[in-house]
Amino acid sequence: MMTQGPVVHRDATAAGPGRIADVFPLTAWQQAALLADPGRASEVSVAFDGPCDRPALVRALAGLVGRHPVLRSTVHLPPSGGPVHLVHPAPTTDPAEPALAGRPRTGTDGGEVAELPTGPLGLPAASRCTVRRTSGGRVTVSLRLAGPLLDRRSSALLTTALLRGYAAELRGRPSADAPPVTGMRDMVAAEWGAVTPEATGYWRRTLERVADGLAWRSPDAASARGAPAVAALPSDLATRLGRTAQRAGTSRDAVLLAAYLRVLALIGGTATAGTWLLDDARGPAGVDGGSLGDFRSLLPVSMCCDVPTWASLVERTDAALAAHRPYRSFPVAELVETGLVPGALFEYCEMPAADRPPGGELLDAVEHTYTESPVAPLTLTVEDAAETGGMTLRLFRHGGDPAEILGYYLRALTEITADVEGDPRTSAPLLGSVPPGPASVRPAESTPSSSAAAEDPATLHGLIARQAARTPDAPAVIDGDTVVGYNELYERVTVLADRIRTAGVAPQGLVGVHVPPGADLVVALVAVLAAGCAFLPLDVRYPRRRCEFALGDAGADLLLTRSDVADRLDFTGPTMILDRRGDGPEERRPPLDRSSPESPAYVLYTSGSTGRPKGVVMPHSAVVEQVRWAVEAFGLRPGDRVAQRTPVAFDAALWEFFAPLSCGAAVVTVPAGADRDIAALETVLTERAVTVLQVVPSLLAVLAESATFTRCPELRLVCCGGEALPQRLADAVIGHTEAALLNLYGPTEACVDATWWRAEAGARGTTVPIGHPVTGVRLYLLDELGQPVPPGTPGELFIGGAQLAWGYRGRPAETAERFVPDHLSGRPGDRLYRTGDRARRLPGAELEFLNRTDDQVKVRGVRTEPGEVEAALTDHPRVRHAAVVPQREGAGEASDGMTLTAFVSWVGDPPGQHEEAVAELRDHLRGRVPEAMVPTAFIALAEPPLLPNGKLDRRRLRSTDITGAGERYRPPADPVEERLASGFAGSLGVDEVGRTDDLVWLGARPLHALRLAGRADPGNGAPLSAARVLGRPTVAQLAEAVAPEPRRAPS
């Protein structure tokens, strides 16, 4: 922008007597408008039926011009400095005689057209004033001012003032001279008076992350002219809109703006949208309500619009406007780079009431029109005639049909008011998609996103502390029959945080947390953060060696554990036992907050392609961004109960802890092992009235099959992630529950969820799309050369934005390989995470996951690098070479995911008994990798197949027929074993199951075991559970466990 200093008052004589009355700068908005169109003008036309008395009309015009300096102004660009208003003196003589010197000419319709001389009226030479009278007696007065000098509201005020003055002249009783107004000078003074360090910092932070509508561009992009699409809002819809605003506790303009932002997000193909709001700044600037001028200011509004309900979107929009309110007078446009204009604009103009002038019976059928050239490529103007309830929409669109987008906007307004008589939180905003093609105003792949965290920087524990202060008595954690309130939770957090700090752990130190699921785990995680440290989550169900590796590799400063699991890990550093306290009284002093939003919050280990897991370092700012998005997207509120069932070593567990605790909801802890027993999990869901549940697709299938959802009436939201979600499974779930089903996607390096999509029954495709980006996330689909691919073309998914991790702890080379510079954002220092996932953009702009570009796979929701399993296998003293190949399960009902097959070459002669060797290898792996990463099948190879270059031929391994790779078939020995074997064969999708076949080898995993337990009827014996199936993984062993009476062993 063209910058200039504050107002400097000049005496009128400084510019020469009789020539210039005043000089002062333009506002920031006026400069932006002038830059977009140097020939910009403000035009007002007033039409009425009545007498055409030119002398009376001229006197009324001259009185109006004399009172309002803006009508006597021109815009001047001096040799140095920014553009200024030049205010010419008011006329001092009767203007009627010189103004009427010329004779009117005959118009094309037979009427009269008169060009009034500007000088006698006091108008600058660059202005024009025309009076037309049709042959039918209709009179039109047109006034054109050179420059951005009038706004839409001023045009209506001018119309009323002109007609009042004209009516008074017609009646022979002209009104007394009113004192002049100085509105525009006051506006400029208020604007520069608002430039304070606090306001400047606020707007700079707001502009750091902008959505596409906030991005400014070359004025050439907006230079084309075209007629806007105009629509009158139906009166019933306008009425419902007012009631919607009243119900939401906000204003009509906030509701209108929310709908516009949602349309911008849809046509752009992203979750986040932004626009510049043309705000009427008369009130904040202290300008007289009757002043004429251009009193608008530019304010940026940017937010995530992909929220579950219209109410959430309106609430968020209202909050954004409220946050801007203290700084409304600030010249925000001055902070934007010189030479650019806004990308999208929204203007809400509450038109003044039509004040019918005295003698108005002489003037009838009054109409007024206002015309100005567009500034932005996409501009929506809403004229709200509050007096009549009428509302007019005008949409300008550069390079396309404006009626198309205006149609989307009307549809949005219809949806936003559809449930106004009911609960607006029950309807979702614009779930349908906008067709691709001309409606798209920019490439969706390169959109910068906004960030709510930028407006209110916070730490993760800071969010929870605020909530504890707001709702101290509300339940925070429900652990079995124990309910921990927010006040008690934070008291326990404060005590433990002080213990950690006084134990000598430095700020930003790393604390390993090895605590069983429950309230103690919640306290431990938050306390580590409150102590100014980062936590390293170590799930008690994970192999001991995996946990010990993470502690050593990350260089943990302290291990925080509980007495019942304290002896499980061998850690040479200091250890703190959570439930062992000193004898003295415990202080409840809040520790000094030693964290900032950019401090690390946690280090979480993921599978490594080199055989070594990698520690992902995530800052508070990224987690806060994710948590705030989750609260809005999931509609979390006080009263919600969120099941915490995901193991803490998985990043998906994080929002289960922190999102509910940041908004007043409750965390319901699920006991370890309950997800292996449908009955136990269902008991937690029903007895604790869980409203939000997160599962992987394989468990979702079991829950749908067992009709669990029909017995959980309180459940309103099911989140699914970790694996591809089959559409047929989504159809089955949606058909049996009223709960919404969301599909979530995101790598650990992008802080849990990077995209989301609400599944719909009957949608096309075999899998549910992964959808659109969450708040603060940028998505790119790129080809091998790093260039965006066209819609519908597969490309590798790159993720940027506010949720990226710092990188891998102690792995600079691997960090540099996966976290690369963002060459598309245009902002130095921006990074992208290379996911290795291939996806494509569907016609509705949502993303569909396709496959991996490398060997990484998800096995039952666990991100798995086969190389890590291979490394663990070759650590066995008898294994010479091992190759692990992922294969998609292809039989039975439990065949929606991936399994691993291990190909093993032995040192020396192969073992005599294959079954015993396989059992030995499984036991070896279970001490080193998670259960899901233990291969399903083991194949012995004398020599591994090699390519000519000496590398392993993995393609030949994938094509190996592994059917029958197990042990020798032994038939069931009695009716109990026959019933079990028959049930297991049907559930696993195999022809037969022998009495000594290892069910885990055949494909039984924790989630599959739920099906096995439900279908394998043992007769009158003890019921089966998933734990029993996995604990005794052969038919013979299970038959012994469930038999109603002792059975004779077979001979």
N, C-alpha and C positions, 0 to 999 in steps of 0.2 A: 504494500500500500504506500501511497504518498504520505509521508509523515510531516507533521507540523507541530508547532508549539501551542501553548494555551492562548486564550483570547487576549489580544492587545487592543485596548480602546483607542480609537483615533478620533480627534476632533474633526467635524465635518469640513472645516476650512482647510485641513491638511491636504485634501485632495483637490482643492480649488473651490471657491465659492460657487454655489449653485450647481455644482456638478455631481458630487458624491456626498451623501449624508452620513454614511457609516460603512465601515469595512470590518469584517471578521471572518474567520475560517469556516470551511465546510465541516460538517460532521463526518465521522468515519464512514457511515453508510452512504452519504452523499458522494464521497470520493469513490467508493466501490461502484456505485451506480454510474458515475461519470466515466470511470474507466471502462466499464462494460459497453457503454455507448456514449462516445464524446458528443454526439449530437442529440443527446437525450432531452426530451421536453415533457412538460406536464400539461395535459389538455383537459379542459372541463367544458362540457356543453350543458346548457340549461334550456329545456324546451317547455312551453306552456301554451295553452289556449287563452287568448285575451288580447287586449289592445296593444298595438305597437307604437308607443309614444317615444320616439328616439330621444328628444331632449330629457324626458324624465329618466329614461334608461341610462343615458350618459351621466346624468348627475348621480344616480344611484351607484354606477360603476366607479365614478371618481371618488365618491365618499368611501367606498370599500377599499379602493387602492390607497387612499390617503391614510386610512386607519391601520392597514396591514403592510409593514415594510417589505414582507416577502414578495408582494405583488409588484413592488418597484425595484426588485433585485435582479441582477445578472450574475453569472458565474464568470470569474476572471482568473486566469492563470498568470501570475506575475513572473518576471524573469527569474526570480529565486523564491524558494518557499513553495508551499502547497496552494491549491486553489482557494479562492476567497469569495464571499458575497460582496458585491458592490451594491449598496443601497442608494438609490437615487432619491432626490428630494420630492416631497409631496407637492402637488399643484397648489398654487395660491390664488388662482383666478377661476372664474366660472368657466368650466370646460365646455359648456353646451355649444356656444357659438362657433369656436374653431372646430369642434368635433363634428359639427353638422355642415361644414363648408362644402363637402363633396356630396354629390347626388348619388343615390343608390342605383345600382344597375339591375336589369331584369334577369331573374334566374331562369334556369332551364324549365322550371315548372310554371313559369308565368308569374312567380312571386318576385320579391325584392331582396337584394343582397347588398349590404352596406359594410364596407371596411372602415372601421372607426380609426382615426389617427391616434397613435399611441401617446404622443407627447402631451396633448391637452388632458388626457386621462391620468397622466403621471406614470404610465407604463413605459418600461425601457423600449428602445428602438427595436430590440430583437424579439419583443413580444408581438402578438397579434390579437385583435379583437374584431369579431365579425358578428353582424346581426342579420338574420335571415327571417323573412316572412313569406310563408307559402301563400298560394292563391286561396287556400282554405282558411287562412287566418291563424295558422300556428306559427309561433315565434320561437326562434332558437338563437341563443346568445352563446357564442363559442369564444373561449379565452385560451390562448396558448402562451405558456411561459417557457423561455429558453433555459433549460437546466433542470436538475432534480430538485424542484422547489416545493412541490405539494405532494402530500400523501392522500390516500383514498378518503380518510375521514375528513381531511381539510376540504376536499372537493365537495362533500356533502354540506359542511358548515358554510362554505362559500355560496352554495346554491341558496340555502336558507337566508343568509345575510343579504344577498343580492335581491331576492324576491321581496324581502321585508322593506328594503330601501326603495325598490321600484314601486311597491304598493303605496308606500307613504308619499312618494312623489306624485303618483297618480291622484291621490286624494287631496293634494295640495298642502299636506302637513308633513314636510320632511323632518326626520328625526334630528335632534340636536347633535352636534359634533361630539363623538365619543373619543376618549383619550386613545392615542395610538398604543399598539401592543408591540412588544419586543421579543416575541416568542422564540425565534430562531437563535438570537444572540444568547438568550437564557439557556437554550438547549446546548449550545456549544460550550458555554461556561460550565454547565452541570457535567457534561461529558468529561472535560479535562479535569474538573474537580474530583472526579471519581477515580483518577489514576493514583492509586496508593500501592505501596509494596504488597500489602495483603491481597488486593484485588488482582494485581499483575501476576502474582504467584498462582492464584486460583485459576486464572484463565490460561496461563501457560501450561499448568498441569492438565487442564481439561483438553487442551489442543494437542498434547503430546501424542495421544492415540486417537485417531479420528477414523470414522467410517467414510464410505465413499461420498456420500452427499455433502460431507464437510470438506472433502478435498477440493482445493481451489485449482483452477485450470486457466489456460490461455483464454483471453476474451474472445478469440476467434471462434471458439466452440459455441459461444452464445450469440454470435453476430447475426445469424439468420433470423429473418422475421417471418411471422406466421400468425394466423388467427388462433386464439385460445379456444378450447372447448368450454362451453358454458352450459351449466345445468342448474335449474332451480330445484332445491331439495324439497321433496314432497312434504306437505305440512304435517302429516301424521308422523313421518320419520323425524322431522325437526322437533316435534313435541316429545317423541320417545327419546331423542338424543338428550334433551334437557333433563328428562327424568333419570336417564342413565347417569348423567353427571351428578345429579343430586344424590342418587343412591350411592355413588362411589365417593361422595364427599369432595368433589373437585369441580372444576369449571368446564364449560362446554368446549373451550379452546383446547384443554388438555385431552379431552376425548377425541376431538377432531385431529389433533396432532398425533395421538397414538395410532389412529387408523392410517394416517399418511406414512408414518414410519414403518408400519407393518407392510404396506404396499411397496415401499421402497426396498425393504428386505426381500420381498418375494420376487420383484422384477430383477433384483440384483443377484438372487440365488444364494444369499448368505443369511445367517441368523441376526447379524448386526447391521443396523442402518443408521444414518445420520442426516440431518438437514440443518440449514441455518434458518432460524426463526426471525422474521421481521417483527420486532416487538414495538408496540406503541409506548414510547418512553415519556409521554407527556407527564404522567403522574410522578415517576421517579425524578424527573428533571424539574418538577415544580412549575411547569408551564401552565398558563391560564387555559382552561378548557375550550375557550372560544378562539384561541389563536389559530392562525393559518400558517402552514409551513410543512416541512417534511420532518416529522418528529420520530422517525423510526430508527431503531438500532438493531444490529445484528447479534444474535446469540446462538451459539452452537448447541445442538441437542443430539446426542448419540447414545445408543443403548442396544442391548440384546432384545430383539422382538420375538424370538422363538420361545415364548413362554406358554404354559399350559392353558391359560385362560385370558379372556379379554380383561377381566378385573385386574390380573397381575400386570398386564401391559399398561393399563390406565394408571394404576398405582405407581408403577415405575416412572411413567412420564410425568405424573404430578410431582413425584419426589425430585426429578431432575429440574423441573421448573422452579420448585421451591428452593433448591440448592443455589440456583442462579440468582434468585431474587435480590439478595443483598448487593449484588454487583451488576445490576441491570444497566446502570448508566455508563459503565466502562466502555471505551471505544475498542471493542474486541477486534474489529477488522484491522486495527493498526498493528496487530501482532502477526498478521499474515504476510507472506512474502510479497514484495512489490510486483505488480504486473499481472496478478491473477484475480479471477472472479469466482464466486461460490459455485459449487456443483448442483445444489438443490436448495430451494427456498420454500418456506411455508409462511403465509401471512394470514392472520385472523384479524379482521377489522370489524369491531362492533360499531355499526353505523349509528350516528346520533338520531334522536327522534326528530321527525319532520315537524318543525314548528310552523304551523300555518300562519302566514303574515296577516296583519290587520288589512282589511280590504281584500282578503284573499278570495272573496267571492268574484273578484274581477279576473283572477288567474286560476285556471282550472287545468286538470290533467297534467300536472307538473311531472317532468322526468328529468333526471340528470345522469350523465355518463362521464366516466373518468377513464383516460387512456394514458398509459405509460409503456415504454418499451421494456421487455423482460431483461433481467440481469443474469439469471441462471438458466442452464439448459433445461431444467425441470422446475417449474414454479407453480404452486397451488395457492390460490387466494380464496378465502372464504369471507363473504360479506354477510354479516349477521345483523339483520334489521330486527333488533330485539322488540321494538314497539309492535310490529306486525307478526312476529314469529317467523317471518320469511328468511330464507337463507339461500344465497347464490354462490355457486362454485365456479371458479375459473381456473383452468389448467392449461399452462403453456408447456409445450414440449418441443425441443429443438430436434429436428431431423426425424420426426415420426408423427404418427397420428395421436394427438392428445386425447381424443375421445376414448381410445383403447384403455389408457391408464385411468382416466376419469371413471370409466365403467368399473374397473377394479376397486376404485376408492368408494364408489357408491355401494358396491357389494360389501365392502368392509364395514361401512356405516350401518348397513342393514343387519349384518351379523352381530355387530357390537351392541345393538339394541334389541336383538331378537328375544332374549330372555330377561328383559328388564323387569317384567312382573314377577319372575322367579329369582333364583340366585344366579347372578351373572358369573359366578365362579364355576358353574357347571358347563359352560360352553367354551369351546376352544377357538382361538382366533385363526381364521382363514386356513383351515387344515388342507384345503385343496391347493393345488399349485397353479402358477401362472404359466401359460404355454410359452415355450421358448420362441426365439425369433426376434421380431421387431421390438417387442416389449423390453428386451434387455438393453440397458443403458450403458453397460460396461462389462468387461470380462470378469466373471465371477471368481476366477482363480487368484486374482491379485488384489483382493480387497483388504485394506487394513481394518482392524476391528477396534471397537471401543473397549474401555475397561472401567467397570464400576470401581475397582480398587484404586484407580488413579484419582478419583474424586475424594476418597476417604481411605488413605493408606492405613493399614492396620496389620497387626500380627494375628496369628491364628488363636493363640490363647487370649489375646485382647478382645476378640469377638465374643469368646465365651465369658470372659469377666464382665463385659457389658451386659450380657444377657442375665448373668447371675444377679447383677444389681437390679435389673428390671423385674425379674420374676424369681425372687429368692425362695419362695415356698413351693414352686411348681416342681413336679418330678423331673429329674434330669436323667437318671439311670434306673432301670428296672432290671434287677438281677435275681431271677427266681421270685421268692417272696420278699426280697429286700428292695425297698424303694429309697433311693438317695435323691434328696432335693437339691436344687441348684445351690443354695446357701451351704449345705453340708458338703456338697461336692467341692466347692471352691475353698472351703476351709481345709479340707483334706489335701487339696492341691497345694494350698499355700504352705502347709506344714511340710509336705514332702519336697516341695521346691526349695524351701529353706534348708532342708537336710542336704539336698544335692549341691546347693551352692556352697554351704559350709564344709562340704566334703572336699572342696578344693578343685572342683571342675571349673575350668575357665569358661568365660563367655564363648559361645559357639562351639563348645566342646561336644563330643559325641557320647551318648549314653545308650548302651544296649538295653532293651527292655524285653525281659524273658518272664512273662507273667501269664498265667492261664486266663482264658476269656472270662469276663465278668466286670464288676464295678472296679475292682482293684486295677485292672488293665486300663480302664478309662482314666482313673486318677493318675496312674503312672505316666501315661502319654502326655496328658495336659501339664502335669507337674514338671516334666523334663523341659517342655517349652517355656513354662513360666519361670524356670530357673535360668533362662537364656541359653539353653542348649538345644541340640538336635537329637532326635531319637532314632535308634536303629532297631526296628521291630524284628523280634526273633520268636516265631510261633512255636509254642511248646509241642505242637504236633509235627514239627519239621525234624528231619534227621539231625542227630547231635553233631555230626561232623560238618554238616552244612552251616549250622549256627556258629560253630566254633571258627569255621573258615571266615564267615562274615565279620565276626568280632576281631579277628586278627588282621584281615585284609583292610578293614576300615580304620584300624587303629583306635578302637573305642577307648575312651578315658575312664569309663565306669560301667559296670554291669549291674542293672537294677532288676532284682528277681524276688521271688517269694519263697518262703521256707520249704514248701512242699515240692518245689522243683529246683531248689538251689544247688543240689548235688549233681544235677544232670549234665551241666556243661563244665568243661575244664578251661578256666579263664585265668590267666596269670596276673591280670590287673586287679584293681580294687573292686570289691563287690559290696553292694548295699542290699540288705534284706528288707523288703517292703514292710513286712508285718513284724519286724523286730525293732522295737523302739527303746529309747533310753528310759531310765527310771525317773528322771526329772520332769517337771512340767513342760509341755510343749508350747512353744510360742506360736501365735497365729499372726505373724507379721508378714505382710506381703513383700516378697523379695523385690529388689529393684529390677525393673524391666531392662534387661541387658540385651534385648533383641530389637531389631528393626525389621521393616518389611522385606529387606534384602538379605537378612540373615538366613542361614539354612534352617529348615524345619525338621527334615528327616533325611536319612540315607536308606534307600530300599534296594535290596539286591535282586537282580534279574538273571535269567539264564545267560551264559556266555558262550559264544561260538568257538572260542579257543579252549573251552573246557573249564574256564574260570568264571564264575558269576561276577557281574559288575555291579558296583554300588552307585545308584543314581542319586545325585544330590539335588534336593528340591528346596527352593527358598520359600519363605512365608508368603511373599506376594503372589506366587503362583497358586499355592494352596488356598489362600483367601479368595482368589479369583474363582477357583473351582467351587469352593463352598458357597460363595454368594450366588453363583450361577445355579447350583443345585437347589438352593433354597427357593429361588424364583421359579426355576423350570419345573420342579416337583411340587410347587405350591405348598411348601412346608410351613406350618403354623403351630403356635402353641396348641396342644391337644393331640397333635400327631404322635404316633409311636412307630419308630423306625427299627426294624429288626437288624441286629448286628450279628451276622452269621458268617461273613467272609473272614477267613483267617487273616490275622493282622499283618502277615508277611506279604500279602497281596495289596497292591495300591488301591484296588476297588473297595477295600475295607475303610479307607480313610474318610470318604464322605459319610459312611454309615455312623462314624463317630462324631465328626465335627460339624456336619451340616445341621443335624437336629439340635446340637448343643449351642449353635450360634443363633437360633431363632426361637428358643423356648419349647421345642418339642422334646420328646424323651427317647433315649436309646434303650432298646429292649435287647439284652444280651441273650444269645442262644447258646445253651450249654454245648461243650465239645461233644461231638458224636451225634447230636440231635439231627444233623443233616443226613445221617446214615439210617435214620429211622423215621419214616414218614409220620407214624403215629406221634412220636415225640415232638417232631417239628410242628405238626398240626396243633398239638396241645399248646405250644408256646404261642402260635399265631392266634388261636382262639381265646385262650385264657387271658392273655395279655393285650387283647384287642389291637393287634398290630395293624397299622394302616399303610405302611410302606415296606416292601420286601424287595431285596435284590438277590437274584439267582443266576446261575449259568444255564444255557439252554438245555443241557442234559438233565439237570434237576428240574427245570421247568416242565420237561416232558413227563417226568415221573409224577409231579404234582398234578398235572392236567389229567393224566391217566387214572390217578387215584381219586379224582373229583374233590381234591382238597379245597379248591377255591370256592366250591359251592357251600362249604361249611365255615367260611371266613367272611362274614358279612361286613366287617369293619374295613377289610382290605380295599383300598381305593387306588393303589398304584403298585405295579410290578415292574421293576427295572431288570433288564436282561443284558448281559454282556459277557465278554471273555471268549465267545465262539460265535460263528455265524448262526443267525437265528432263522431256521427254516420257516417259510411262509405257512406251510401246512400246520406247523406247531403253533404259530401265532393264531391261525384260524381256530384251532382247537381251544386255545386258552381264552380268546375273546368270546367264544361261544358259551363259556361256562362261568364267566365272572363279569361283574360290572366295573371291575378295576381297569384302569388304563394300562396299556402295555407299552413300555418304552424300550427301544433298542439302543444300547450305548456302545460306543467304540472309543478306544484311546490307548496308546502305549504308555508305559510307566514314565517314559521320558517327557511326556506332555501332560503329566499330572492327572491321572485317572481317565476322565472322559473328555475327548476332543470333539466328538460329534454325537448327535442324538436324533432319534426319529420315533414318532408315535406310530406304532403298528396299526394297520387297519385290516379288518377281515375282508377276505376276497380280493386282496390286492394282487396285481400281476407280478410275475417273477417267482423264482424258487426260493429266494432268501429275502428277508426284510432289509431294506436299505439301511445304511448306517447314517444317512441323513445329512444334516447341515451342521456347521461349526457352532460350538458353544461360545459364550461371551469371551472376548479377548483372544480368540484363536483365528489364525489365518490358515487357509488350506490351499495348496497348489497341487495340481496333477501335472507332472512334468515328464517329458520324454528323456531319452538317453543323453541328449545335449543340454538338458536343463531348461527346455522351453515348454510353455504351457501347451497342452494337447487340446484339440477341439472337443466340444461336447460329444459324448458317446464313445470317444476313443480311450482305450485303457492307458493309464499312465501311473507312474510311481507317486505315492502320496507323500507330500512334504508338509510339515506342520510348523507354523510360526506363531508368534504372539506372546501373550503375557503368561502362558502356562508352561513355558519350556523350563526344563531343569538346567542347572549350571553345567552338568556334564557327568562323567563317571569319575568317582573318587579315586585319585591316584592313577588314572589312566589317560594321560594327555593325548596319546596317539589315537586311541579308540574314540575319545571325545571329538577330536578333530575330524575323524572319519565320518561320524554320524551327525554331528552338529556343524552345519556348513553355513557360510555367509548367505544372507537373503539378498540375492541380486535383483529381486523383483520389487521390493518394497520402496526403494528409493531413499531409504534412511540408513546412513552409515551405522554399523554396529548391530543391525538386526540379524538374527540367525534363524535357520530352519533346521528341524530335525528330520532326518531321512528315515522314514519308517520301514522301508523295505516291503511295504504293502502295495499291491496293485489294485486300483479302483477305476471306476469310470463315472461320469456324470450322466444321470438319467434325464429324460425330457423335462421333468419337473425341477431340475437343477440339484436334486438330492444325489448323494454319492452311494454307489453300490460297491461293496467290497468284492474283489475277485479272488486273489490268491497272494502268495508271497513271492518276492523276487529272489529270496535265498532259501536256505533249508529250515528256517525257523517255522515252527508250527505251534498251534494251541492244542494241547491234549487235556481234555476235560477242564478247560479254562485256564490251564497253567501254560504260560509262555515257555516253550521248550526249544532249546538248541540241541539237536542230536549230538553235536560235538561234545557237549557237557556230559551226556550219558556215555558216549564212547570213551571219554577220558576216565570216567569212574570205572568202567569195565576193564580197561587196560591196566588199572591199578591193582587188579586181582593178580596174584603171583602166577596163576596157571594160564592166564590169557595172553597170547602173543599178539593178536590183532583183533580189533573189534570195529564193526561198522553198524551204525544204527540208522534205519530207514523208516521214515513216517509213511503210513499207509492208511487210506480212508477205509473205515469199517464198511463192509458191503453186504452184510447179511443181518437178518433179524430186525427187531424193532429198536434195539439199542445201538443202531448203526449210524447215528448222525455225526459222529466225531471222528477223531484221528486216533490211531494206535501206533505203537512203535514195535518194530521187529529188529532184533539184534542178530547179527551174523558174527560168529565167534570162531577164531582159529586158536587152537590150544598150543601150549608149550609141550613138546614131546607128544606121546600118544594120547588120543582122546580118552576121556573117562569111560569106564566100562558101562556104567548105568547113566543114560542121558538124563533120566528124571532126577537123579540125585545131583548131577552137575548143574542142572537148571535151577534146582532149589537152592544150591549153594550160591549161584550167581545172583539170584533174586535177594537172598539174605544180604549179600555183599552190597548190592545197590541200595537196599532200603536203609542202610546206615549212612548213605551219602547223598541221595537225591530224594525229592518228594515222591510219594507213592505213585502219583500220576505219571511220573517219568520212568517208571520201571517198565521195560518192554513187555508186551503181551506174549510174544513168541521169541524163541531162541533157536537159531539154526547153526549147526556145526559145519564149518568149511575147512577143508584141508588147506586150501590157499585162497585168499580173496581174489576176485577177478580184477584185473588191472587194464588200464588203457595203454596205448603205445608209449605215452609219455611217462608211464610208471605210476600215474595217479589212479586212485580207486575208481572202478567203473560202477558208479552208483545206479546208472540206468539198468544194468544187468541185474543188480541186486533187487531193484524195485520190481522187475519182471519175474523174479523167482516165485514159483508156486509154493506157498507155505502150507497148503492144505495137507493135513496129516503129519505136520511137523511135530506133533506131540508124542506122547508115550503110547505104549501098546494098549489097545482097547480091552477092557475087562467089563463084562456085562453086570448089571445090578444083581444082587444076590437074593433079594426077597421083595415082597410087595412094597415095603416102606421105601426101599432104595429105588424101586421102579417108579413110584409116584414122584419122588424127588427128581430122578433123572429125566422123566418125561417133562416135568414142569420147567426144569432148567434148560432142556434142549429147546423148548418153545420160546423161552425168554431170550436165549442167547442166539437163536437163529441158526442152530446147527442140527445135523441129522440125528445125532445120538450123543449121549454123555455117559461115559463109563463110570464105574463105581470108584475108581482111583484117579480119574481125570482131575487135574487141578483147575478149579473153576476160574481162578484168576488168569491162568494161562489161556483159557477159552474166551476171556474177555470180560470177566466179572470185575468191575471196579466199584468204588463206593456208590456211585449213582446207579449203575446197572444192578448192584446188589439189592437195591430197594425193590426193583421189579422182581428179581428172583425170589426175594422173601415173600412178596405178595402172591406170587403165582404158584410156587412149589408147595402144594398142599401136603402136609405131613400126615394127614389123617387125624386121629384123635390125640396126637402127641402135643408136645409143647409148641407154641407158635414160633415161627422163624422171624428173625430180625436181620437187618443188613449186617449188623455186627457179628451175628452168628455165622452168616454166609462167609464173610471175609476172615473170620477167626478160624473156621474149620473148612477150608476150601476144597473138600472132596465130598462126593455123595455118601461114601461110606462113613466119613467122620460126622457129617450132619445127621445121618440116620441114627447114629449112636446117641447124638445129642437130643433128638426129638422123639425117640421111640417111647411109647407109653409104658413099655415093660422091657426087661432085659431081653436082648436078642442073642440067639446062638450064632457065634461066628461061623462063617462058611468054611467048609473044609478045603 
